[in-house]
């Protein structure tokens, strides 16, 4: 194991992991009422309009939904989770070969958010790596476990196909048409964040990840156990995302909020912990290219809906991340909002 507290299996939570009282999780949270969208209807023109209105409603109401019949087989999802668990079980010195605090590094291992830098540390370890184009990046991924590249690579290419289909349906739901972004998503970034949340002796005083929204257009998440919580916009309460076998979770990210000129809002979420099980989540973040700038669709800007955001790129987000302590609740989207 590594040398962070969460990897040592300590019987207590060190002070640097304690989150402020107001941010502490409820060990019996209420369950979020999450829309479940059946993608089997996607190709069928008769059902597609129902699907598009369900997407529109989910993106507007919560910025979050679950998808079923997405076409990724159980064995591909299980394979990705299994090789992730195996990676985190490797000896510390094997994982620290990839250790870095440099958020610009395309393949890196770390603990918390930024090790030892943030005012509060988080009870997670992670592996982040770029995944598109796959053949360009897999040679830099971990050698161990031996089947990691193959199994994770298979999942990456499948989840990317789903993300591109969904993004087309979402731009259609905004009235922009499914080809609105052309091949900009197709040629964009796919970043994988493979998160491991070891058992925590006092899950009521710490978090795996602080409240944040993703910079991406879309994030698709596969989790081994429940533990993801979202902030319900309607009542301002944290709610746990229910476990639905075989489903994937989809987040609206900041750049989709920008594209929609605020019609769709990125979802604020956090990772909670439990005392006896390790939880792994595989997050696939989909955005435009590193320097491709996302702005609001001008078709969605008028006198009633003035322009709400400055343009920004994935690189701008990385600059923000490298210079900001996000445990204070600062969000990238707040830095690009135009003054009313």
Secondary structure by P-SEA (a helix, b strand, c coil): cccccccccccccccccccccccccccbbbbbbbbbbcccccccccaaaaaaaaaaaaaacccccccccccccaaaaaaaaaaaaaaaaccccccccccccccccccccccccccccccccccccbbbbbccccccccccccccccaaaaaaaaaaaaaaaaaaaaaaaaaaaacccccccccccccbbbbbbbccccccccccccccccbbbbcccbbbbbbcccccccccccccbbbbbcccccbbbbbbcaaaaaaacccbbbbbbbbbbbccbbbbbbbbbbbccccccccccccccccccccccccccaaaaaaaaacccccccccccccccccc
